[in-house]
Amino acid sequence: QVQLVESGGGLVQPGGSLRLSCAASGSIFMFNNMGWYRQAPGKQRELVAAITSGGNTNYADSVKGRFTISRDNAKNTVYLQMNSLKPEDTAVYYCNADRLRTLDSYVRVGGNYWGQGTQVTVSS
């Protein structure tokens, strides 16, 4: 019933920017935690950024200072602004959400709701 729909992926040159969005639908409740994972070929899936309904955030060290996560609670939508993109940022990016966990728990475990993924390719 609940689904997450991502958009905004694409091809960008190194140093460029992209803005991903993920809209949640099919539920009357608000997700406490929403975040973005990414997975590149041959690598483990990693949590890139997370945000609570109150605006507390967490970032992977590899993207700090370059990526910004935000959300619009009225629209139940989460965004990921990606600046100064590098080739190593190339991956499939997945939206993820959880209802009840604390931010610390979410960072460790993640949520049970997933989007289908959107491809981000950084190349010249």
ABEGO torsion letter per residue (X at the ends): XBBBBBBGBEBBBBGBBBBBBBBBBGBABBBABBBBBBBBBGBBBBBABBBBAAGBBBBBAAABGABBBBBBAAAGBBBBBBBGBBAAABBBBBBBBBAABBAAAAAAAEBABBBAEBBBBBBX
